[in-house]
Amino acid sequence: MRRGFTDLLTSQKDAGARHINVQLANHDTDPADALRLTLRLMEEAERIGDLATSPLRSTETRCTETPEKAYALAEGYFKATGELLPMTWDFSHFAVVKAT
């Protein structure tokens, strides 16, 4: 997967992108796998340099499809790195938060 992240991020950077929002994994991705992928993604963006990369929090079928999944990913990232996870919020969907 690292080669895939490298190729995709590099092609975006070569095209002039500096801020890249990523719809990562699928809705049924195990939270541990989602964290592993996120860590790889962020590490690769850092290695390439001059990129601001973040998972996209949306209601699409991704590992951040619900607020609970997004917050679990952010919490896992913080525990693993000691840093806040940059996250892009998709406000084109009305379900940014979940009411109980």
HELIX and SHEET records of a PDB file:
HELIX    1   1 ARG A    2  ASP A   14  1                                  13    
HELIX    2   2 PRO A   31  ILE A   48  1                                  18    
HELIX    3   3 PRO A   67  THR A   81  1                                  15    
SHEET    1   A 3 HIS A  19  VAL A  22  0                                        
SHEET    2   A 3 ALA A  52  ARG A  57  1                                        
SHEET    3   A 3 THR A  88  TRP A  89  1                                        
END                                                                             
